[in-house]
């Protein structure tokens, strides 16, 4: 089963049979791929038009509104196929708001974002949260934190990184820095020396799983076959942190993660400590919204987060995900359902999806 919100349209509705089915079902996914014209009325419509169905023998298809008008048809006044659809306008509004936030020196308020995107502030807030999973204000905080982190990594002083990231007050910067960077700004600038990360490697049905956690929560779940290779991967992710073998109560956390690998459809409610760029966090949030037993495509995720042309960037964000299974990048597939792009191996991806599909079928019995 494929998540309807995020799925790609089937082969761009290339055949007449697919187009007739889309019109009969008023399938909104077909909008933008073709229009249909009714010879008896001289009107053309988008596939999702709610108007009364025409006789099949009176219906023809055109690749675009321009093609339909060149053939002598006029646009339907109800679905307005020569204008951007409602969903498309919403995606465009969110994309414009994201761009306005990312390009502004200081975070713009909701009214300014509404003017930039061409919709009311309240409507934009609903659109933005629906598309990205976070509010415009939270997205702006992530953008500022990413700027500050970049400045600190490049050697800027804390004061300079603060101002260049758009923080007007040092107090605000320090209040947000611990949550967004996972440590103090000065420690982050130095590469995280002294940050303690507990970890352990345990066997599971997919080979070995490394679980690592800070005081805030799980920061890495890595799958593989070689425990030493998994440890090196963890060291590369946190080059200056103090890696400590987990013991005592840590065994319980590892057991919960192993349970999640064995039953990826379960909700382990793990405490997570994960931070990335603003774009990566939007992708990871969308991944966690995909229900167990369902899949999404890279293009579908890109559309859902308001960046419809960023499928490749979505794939890179999936590859950068440090939390296997907990952030379910295994539920993202290529066009047509092809398995591709899983950093821990396609066989593991196939196994995880098969387990979720079996659990979904069992629940439906």
N, C-alpha and C positions, 0 to 999 in steps of 0.2 A: 504494500500500500504506500502511496506517496502523499505527503502532506499537501493538501490542495492549495494552501496559501503560497507555498514556496515552489510548487512544481513548475517545470517548464511545460509549454504547450506541446502537444504531440506533433513533432515534425512540421511545425509551422502550418498545420492544416493544409497540406499540399494537395490532397486529393479531393475530388468533388464529393465523394461520400463523407469524408471527414468534415467538410464545410457544411454539407446539408445537416449532418448530425449536430454540429455546433450551433447552427441557426435554430434547429428544432429544440435544442436544450437551452438556448439563449446563454451559451457558454461565454462568460466574460473574458476567459483566457484567450479567446480568438480575436478579441478586439485589437485592431492595429495590424493584423495579419492579412485581412481582406475585408471587403464590404460586399453586401449582396444587394442586387437591384431587382425591383418588381416591375415587370413590363406593363402590367395592367394599370399601375398608378404613376409610373414614371419617376418613382422615388427610390433612392438607395439608402441603406441603413447599415449600422454596425451590427455584428452578429448577436450581441446581447440585447438588441432593441426589444422593448416589451410590447411593441405594437402587435396587433392581431396577425396570426400567421397567414401568409399568402399561399395560394395554390402552388405546389411544387413545379408545375409546368410553366409558371410565370416568373420563376426565380432564376436569376443568373448571377455570376460572381465576377468581381473585378479586384485587381491587386491593390488598388488604392482609391481614395476619394477622387483624385485627379482623373484616374482612368474612367471611373463611373461618370463623371461630369463630361468628359470628352465624348462619351458614348451617348450623351443627351439626357442623363438622369440628374435630378436635383436632390439635395440632401434632405433627409427626414427632419422635420422640425421637433420631433420628440426626442430622438437619441443624438441628434446633431453630430453625425459621423465625420463631418469636416472639421470638427473642433477636438481638442484634447479631451479624452475621457476623464471621468471623475477620479478614478484610481491613478491615472497618469498624472493628473494635475496635483494630486496629493503627493505622489513620489517626487514630482518636480519641486513642490513647495518645501519638502523636507530636505532635498538636496541643496536647494538655495540657502536654507537656514543653516545647514551644516557648513556650507562654504563661507557664509557670513561670519559664523563663529570662528572658523579656522583662520580667517584672514584678518579678523579684528585684533587690534592691539590689546584691548580690554574687552571682557565679555559683554556683548550687547544685551539689552533687556528684551523682554518678550515683545514689547510694542515695536521696537526697532527690527526684530526678526520678522514680525508680521509684515512690516512695510517691505522688507527685503524679499520676502517670499510671496507677497501678493495675497495673503489670506489674513483673517482676523487673528489676533493673538490667542484667543481661547481655542479656536479651531486648529491653529498650528500646534498648540500644545498637545491636543489629542492626536493629531496626525503624527507628530514627532515621536511621542511615546509609543504609539502603536507600531511604528516602523522600526524604531531602534531599541525599544525596551527601556529607554531612560528618558528623563525630561531634558529639555534644552539646557537647563541650568546644570544638571549633572553632566551632560555632554561637554559643556563649556569647562567645567572643573577638570574633566579628563584631558581636554585639550591643553589647558594651562599646565597640568601636572606633567604631561608628555613634553611640553616645551621646557619646563624647568628641569626635568630629568635629562633631556638632551643637552641642555646647557651645562649641567653638572658633569655629565659624562665627558663632555668636550673640554673640561678643565676650567670652566667659568667659576668665579667666586660665587658663594651663595647669594650675596647681595645682587650681583649682576644677573644671575639666573632668575632671581625673584622678579626683578623689574622687567627683564626681557620677556618673561613668560606672561606678563600682564597682571601681576599681583600689585595692587595699590598699597597694601599694608603688609609689613613683615609678619604681623600677628596672624593674618589670614593664611599666609603661606605656610607658616609653621603649624598652624592648626590642621591644615589639609595634608601636609607633607608626610606625616607618619602613615596615614591611611593609604595614600596614593603611591608612595615610594617603598613602603614596608620598613622604613628605618628613618633615622634623622637625615636631613639634607646633607650635613657634613659627612656622615658615614657613607651615604650614597655616593657622594663625590669621590670618596676614597676607595670605592669599589666594594663597600659592605664589609670591611674588616671587623671581626668580632661578632657578626651576626651569627647566632647559633641555629643550625638546621639539623634536626634529628632525622635519621633515615634508617631504613631496613630493607632488605631484599628477601622476598618470600616466594616459594613455589606456587604456581597456579596452573590451571589446565592449558593456558596459553604460553607456558614457559616459565618465565620469572617476572615478577613485578617489583619495582623499586618504589617505595613510598617515602616521601620526604615532607617534613612539616616545620613551620616556624611556630612561634607562640600564637600567631593569628589563625593558623589553619594549614591545611595541606597545600603545599606549593609545587609538588611534582608527583605525578604518577607515570612511571616509565615502564614500558613493556619490552622484553627481549629474551635472549637465551643465556647470555653471559653476564653473571653478576658484576664482574670487574668492568665490563664495557658500560653497564648501566651506571656504575659509580663514576666512571670518567665523564659520562654524559652529564651527571649531576654537577660534578666539579666544573665543567665548562659553563654551565648555566649560572653558577654562583662561585666565581673564581676566587673570591677573597673571604667567603663566609667560612665559619668554623663548622665542619661537618662532624656530627657526633652520632655514634651508633645508638639507635633507639632501644630503650629497654623499659621494663615495667609496664606502665599504662600504655606505652606506645604500641605494645603488641595488640591491644584491643583495636586501635585505629587501623593497624595493618590488616587485622582480620576483617574489619568492615570493608576495606578496599578490596581485599581478595573476594569477599562475598559479592561485591559489585561487579567484579570481573566475571564471576561465575554466573551471576544473574543480573546482566546489565539493564534489565527492565525494572529492577527494584529502585526505590528511592532511598539512597543511603543517608541523605541529609548531612553530607560531610561538610565540616567547616572548611572553607577554601581561602587561601591567600594567593590571589592571582592578580597580576597587573601587567598590562601591555600598553601599546599605543591606543589612542582613542578609537581608531578603526578596528584594531584587533579586538578590543573589548566589545564593540558593537557586534562583530561577527560571533564571538564566543557567547554573548548573550542570546543571539539568534539560535545558535546550536543547542543551547540548553532548553529552548522553547520547542524543539522538535520532539514530539511524543515518541516513546518507545514503540517499536514495531513499524515506524514510518521513516521515510527518507526525504531528503531535500537535495536539490542540485546546487552547484556553485552559483549558477546564474540566478536561481530562485532566491538563494540567500542574499545575493547582491541586490536584487530587487526589493527584498523585504527590509533591508536596512537603508533603503533610499539611495543606493549607489548602483543603479542597474548596469552600468558599463564596467563594473569592477570585479568580474568573476575571477580573473586571475589573482587579484589582490586578496579576494576571499580565500582562494586555494592556498595562498601563502600564509594567511592568518591561521588556517586550519593546520598547516604544517608546523606553525610556531606554537601550537597549543601544547602546554606542558602537562596537561592533566587528562591522560587517556581515560576514556569511559566516563569520568565525572563531567567533563565537557565533551559531549559525544560527537566528535568530529567523524567517527566511523559511520554516522548516519547521513553523511553527505556523499552523493554519488555523481557520476558523470551523466551526460545527456543519454537518455534512453535507459538509465538504470545501471550503466556499466560501472564496475568497481574500479576506482582509481585513486591515487594520491593519499595513501595512508602510511605515515612515517614509520609505523610499527609493523608493516607487512600486510599484504592483501589477504593472506590466509587468516590472520587474526581478525581483520575487518569482516571477512566473510563469516567467520565463526560467531562474532558478536551479533551480526545482523541475523544470522540463522537462529540464535538463541532468543533474540527479541521476537522474531516472527513466530517461533514455536510457542512462546509464552502468550503472545497475543491471540493465537488460534486456540490455545487451551482456555483462555479467559472467555472466548466467544462460544465455547461448547456448552 
